[in-house]
Amino acid sequence: MEDLAEFARLLDILGNRNRRRIIGLLRQKPCFVTEISETLMISPKAVIDHLQLMEREEILSCQMDDRRRKYYYLANDILVDVTLHSLQSAMIGHDETGKNAENERTRQAVVMLAKMVQAHDQLVAHLEQLNHDIDTKLADLARNHNDLFRSERELSVAVALSHEPLAPDELMEVTRCTPDELEPVLAEFVKRGIVSRTKNRITLRGIHADQSQ
């Protein structure tokens, strides 16, 4: 029973397409949060959530480099081989009374699951493209409005916040900035009305981010 529960838990983890993609990327090499986000076109906050979940499950682990940047790698890889045999042939030699109906229900459930997974993957692909378009627009804005973003660090903070509001520690992780590096940028952004800041969240103010001088 414990093995079955463990298998179900791992299937739940692998049921998310982006977690499968992250695992596939980390099979190639250890990566920082920003590398994963930029390579897979997933928001930094979502990447952190997936990484933390898989770290708790001991699928991933992380280390700090000499610049105190955290990078993740596979601690325990997962390979699942699922083979679906003909349900009709599996019934040979068994009492078929009442089992044909169960067999049909199982088949319909598998078909429905396949359709749901396909629809989910299509939706994720559309969202990834939208995230990519947003990042492209921000990069274009940075190139053409040097008075708005005055350094690469300011641009990286703006791009990270463009996905969603972040807590200060989350923003430090995705931008790889130290507190001493991040605080002057945030103070300048607040002064210029580019971000709003509360105790626990930093939010990019879209009306200012889209403004041209």
Buried (B, 14 or more C-beta within 10 A) or exposed (E): EEEEEEEEEBEEBBEBBBBEBBBEBBEEEBBBBBBBBBEBBBBBBBBBBBBEBBBEBEBBEBEEEEEEBEBBEBBEEBEEEEEEEEBEEEBEEEEEEEBEEEBEEEEEEEEEEEEEEEEEEEEBEEBBEEBEEBBEEBEEBBEEEEEBBEEEBBBBBBBBBBBBBBBBEBBBBBBBBEEEEBEEBBEBBBEEEBBBBEEEBBEBBEEBBEEEE
